[in-house]
Amino acid sequence: MVSGPSKGVRARRLPTAVKIVIAGGFGVGKTTMVGTVSETKPLRTEELLTDRGVGVDDVSGVERKDTTTVAMDFGRITMRNEYVLYLFGTPGQERFWFMWDEVALGALGAVVLADTRRLSDCFPSVDYFERRGTPFVVAVNCFEGAKRYDLEEIQMALNLGPKVPVMLCDARSLDSCKEVLINLVVHAMKYRGVTEEPTPQNA
């Protein structure tokens, strides 16, 4: 006698539409990443930096930045012609953190972008997703002129658990951004016990 699966036990699969959060500090490349990867014209809520931000926004290391996201960035990318990832970029400045709960609600996982010139700026994002129990990966955006570190050093500096993936990326490169998203989805699916995994070969 061949027994079938127990009643009430179902394999969990990736839903058709998936929400992903792109987080990180001010000027780390969140808007760039969403714009690079989105297959549609991304929604942006950028405003020019003004004198009102002096003494409030820390622009050390990103002095050339003249705009900032004040609500969120939004984009979309299709994987395997079957799954659609909806990307929500959070504002980086502390004065806009009150919006994070709304942006992160219902997300499968998150990408925390990091800049080695301002590594401490991503601590709030790491703490936020750890407290919420949201699976995340850390993607180090490789800015020109920034010092390069081993991934193990970055993992230790951010006090990350051994199961949190850390990788290098270029927010201006479509292939690099897609690799980050694929790694996040695979990590989040394992974290949540989902059985079907997209792979770089068929994404």
Secondary structure, 3 states (H helix, E strand, C coil): CCCCCCCCCCCCCCCCEEEEEEEECCCCCHHHHHHHHCCCCCECCEEECCHHHCCCCCCCCCCCCCEEECCCEEEEEEECCCEEEEEEECCCCHHHHHHHHHHHCCCCEEEEEECHHHHHHHHHHHHHHHHHCCCEEEEEECCCCCCCCCHHHHHHHCCCCCCCCEEEECCCCHHHHHHHHHHHHHHHHHHHCCCCCCCCCCC
